[in-house]
């Protein structure tokens, strides 16, 4: 059972040389428990360091230096998923840096005593070695408010993967746009891997991570000292029929306690959050968050940070 789950997990997070459409799936696990709880509807709602990943144009909001750390046990604990980011806004512009990490420890590679014969009672597979898979993405972000109603941003990123049986280096470019037409309405656009990010494998194979586009709209409703945020977005990739919809809602009580609910491609999500002065802590749960992962269990994520 564990072997089959590990094989399915590797299929979700990695790509074969012939299937470059899925080469960027390792970058789809999210970086904020707040956004996970809101169904991933993030291009108009992400703030601070998490926006480096979700919409580079929003990384300068809310206008204060911020640090964010996320840790999650995804796919029933098989994947260690981490994110560390910092955003440094100044006036109408913002700089940011972040690192995303996926780790899969204890992958058992097996072999047959006699590779010329099929497996059987007298030719049982044995564990030849145990390896770990690690995936790292480093981001450098720049965002700028060019008009009161318009912000733009982008990431330059470096990618490294070591799957235990091969490794690769890569690079890429993400772009983001935020429009504020008025009336507490935001419209956001993100193009991840807009540069057809290349991956150069140690085997000599080259892959291209194809772009993914997300377009969303959000609205904030104020109730005295409370607020309700509603957001919807559509996300599309180059694969046939690869179009998903994310819905999210967040209710803020005195900007201290938060309740969240959402749907990610039809899968339920929810979350809770608390803020203590400039410190905050969030929890998010998502059923089958990553494509093709339902058999591997649900994601539970914790993230927290501080603003200065």
N, C-alpha and C positions, 0 to 999 in steps of 0.2 A: 504494500500500500504506500509506504513512504517513497519507494522508488518511483512509482507512477505519479505521485504528487510532485516530486522533484522534477520529473521529466516535463510535466505540464507547466510547472512554474517557469522552467527555463524557456519553454516555448512562448510564454506570455511576455517575459522580460527581454528576450534576446531575439535575434533574427538570423536566418540563414543567408548565405551569400546570394542566393537567387531571389530572396524576398525582401528587397530593400524598402518596400512600402512599410514594413513593420520594424525597421531598424531603429526607430526612435521611440518605441513603446516604453523603454526603461525610464523615459522622462515624463511619464504620465501619471505618477502616483500622488502628486500634489505636495504642497509645502506649508500648508496652514490647516490646523484642525478647525479653525473658524470656517474656512471656505469649504472644507470637507463636509461639515455639518449643514452647509447651505447648498448642498448638491453640486458643488463645483462651479456655481454661477459666479464667476470671479472677475470678469473683465471690467465690470463697473463697480465692484465692491471691495476688491483687495486693496490693502493699504500697507505702506511702509515696506520693509524688506520682503514680505511675501509677494508683493506686486512685481518684484524683479522677475519672478517666474510667471505670474498670472497675466500681468499687463505692464510692461516696462514703463509705460507713460505715467502710471499711477504711483511709482516708487517714491516720489517726493512728498506724497500725502501721508499724514496730516500736517506736514511742515516742521516736524521735529526729528532730530536724530533718533533712530530706532535700531534695536537689536532684536532678532527673533531666532529661536531654536525650536526645531520640531524633531520628535522621535516617534516612530510608529512601529508596531508589530503587524506587518501585513501578511495576508495569505496564511492565516492561522499560526503566525509566528515564524514562518519559514524565511521571511525577508526582514532584515533590519534596514529601515528607511530613515534617513536623517537629513536635516537641512539646517544650515546656519547662514544667516544673512545680516547685513548692516546697510542702512541707508542714511545718507548725510545730505539733507536738503539745505540750500542756502539761497535765499531770495527766490528767484524764478527758476532755479535749476537744482538738480540733485544728482549726486554720485552714489553708487552703491556697489557692493561686492557680496557674493554668496557662493556657497558650496553645497551641492546636493550629492548624497551618497546612498547607494543601494548595496547591501551585502547579503550574500547567501552562503553561510558557512556549512561545513560538513557534507559536501557533495561527494558521494562514494562512486568512484569509477571502478567498474568490474571488468574482469577478463576471464577467459577460459584456460584451464591448464593445457588443453590441446585445441588451438584455434582452428585446426583443420577439421574438427568434428563438431557436430551440433551439441547443444547442452543436453545433459542426461544424468542419470544417477551416478555414473562413473566419470562424468565430465562437468562437474558443478562449477558455476561461476564463483569467483572469489574476489574480494576487495583488493584491487591492485594498488590503489592509493586514494587518499582523501584530499580534496581540493576545496577552495573557496572561490566564489565569484564576487567581484567588486566592480562597481560602476561609479565613476566620479564625473561631475560636471562643475566647472568653475565659471562663474558669471562676473562680468564687469558691466555695470549699468550706468547709463546717462539718461536723464529725463529733463525736459524743459517745458515751461509754460510759455508759449509764444504769443498767446492772446488770452484774455480772461476766460474765454469759452473754449480754448483749445490747448491741449498738452500733447507732446510727442515724446517718445522714448525708444531706447534700443539696448540690447545686450550683445556684447561680444563674449563668446564662450569657448572654453576648451573642454574636450571630452576625452576620458580615458576609461577603457574597459579591460579587465583581466578576468576571463571566464574560466581560468584554471587549465584550459587546453589551448589557449590562444589569447592574444591581447591586441588592442588597437588604440590609435590616437585619432582625434578628430577636432573639428572646429566648426563654429556656426554663428549665425546672426539671428536674433529675434527682434521684432519691431512691434511697437504699440502705439495706440492713438486713443485719446479721450476727448470727447466733445461734451460740453455742458450748455445746452441750448437755453436753460433757464427752468424755473419751476421745480427745482430740486430733482431734475431728471438728468441722468448721465447716459451717454452712449459710448461704448467702448469697442475697440477692435484690436486683436492680437494676431500676429502671424509668427508662429514658432518655426524656426529653421527656414526662414525666408531665403537663405543663401544656398539651399540644397546642401546642407551640411555634410561634408565628406568624412568617412571613416576609413582609415588605412590600417588593415589587419596585418599581423605578423606573418600570415600565410601568403601575403602578396595580393589578397583580394581587396578591392575597394568597394565600399557601399556609399550610397547617398541617402541621407535622412530627408525624406520629402516633407514639404511644408504642411502645417496644420493651421487652419484659420478659425478663430472664434469671434463672433459678433454678438454683442449683448446690449441690453437696455435695463436700467435700474431707476428706481424712484424711492425717495425718502419722505416719509410722512412724520411730521413732528406732533407730539401730544404733550404740551407743557415740557416736562423734563424727560419724557420718554420719547422713543422713536421706533418706527417700523420701517425696515428696508425690504423691498421686494425686487427681485432680479430674475431675468430670464435671458438665456443665451443659447445660441446654436453653434456647434463645433463640427467642423468638417475636415476630412483628409482626402487624399487622392484615391483611396481604396473604393471599390464599387460599393455603393449604398452605405458609405461611411459618413453618416450624418446623425449627430446626436443632439439632444436637447437637455439643458440643465435648468432647473427651477430652484430658487432659494428664497428663504424669508428669515429675517432676524428681528427679534423684538428686544429692544434695549430698555431696561428699567433703571432710570437714574444714572445711566452710563456706568453702571456698576455690575449689574447682573444681566446675562444675555441668554436667550433661548433661540434655537435655530432649527429649521426644518427644511428639507429639500428633496429633490429627486434628480438623480444622475442617470440619464439614459433609462428611465423607468425604475431605477433601483432606489429604495428609500434611504435617506440620510437624516441624521439629526445631530444636534450638538448643544453644549452648554459652555458658558464662559463667565469669567469674573474679572473685574478690574479693581486694583487696589492702588489708588493714586496713579503713578506712571507705570506700574507693573500690571501685567495681565496674564491669564492662564486660560487655555481653551481645550475642550475635548470634542472630538468628532468621530462619528460612527458611520460607516458606509457599507451597504450590502452589495458585494460584487462590483467594487468601484472601477477596477481596471477591466478592459475588454477581455472577455474569455476567461475571467478569473472566478466565476461563481463557484465552481467546484473546489476552489482553494480556500473558501471562507471569506469572511468580511474583514475590512480594515478598521482598526481602532487607532486613532492618532491623538497625541498630546502635543501641544505647542505652547510656548510662553515667551514673553519678551518684556522689554522695558523701553520707554521713550524718555529722552532727556530734553 
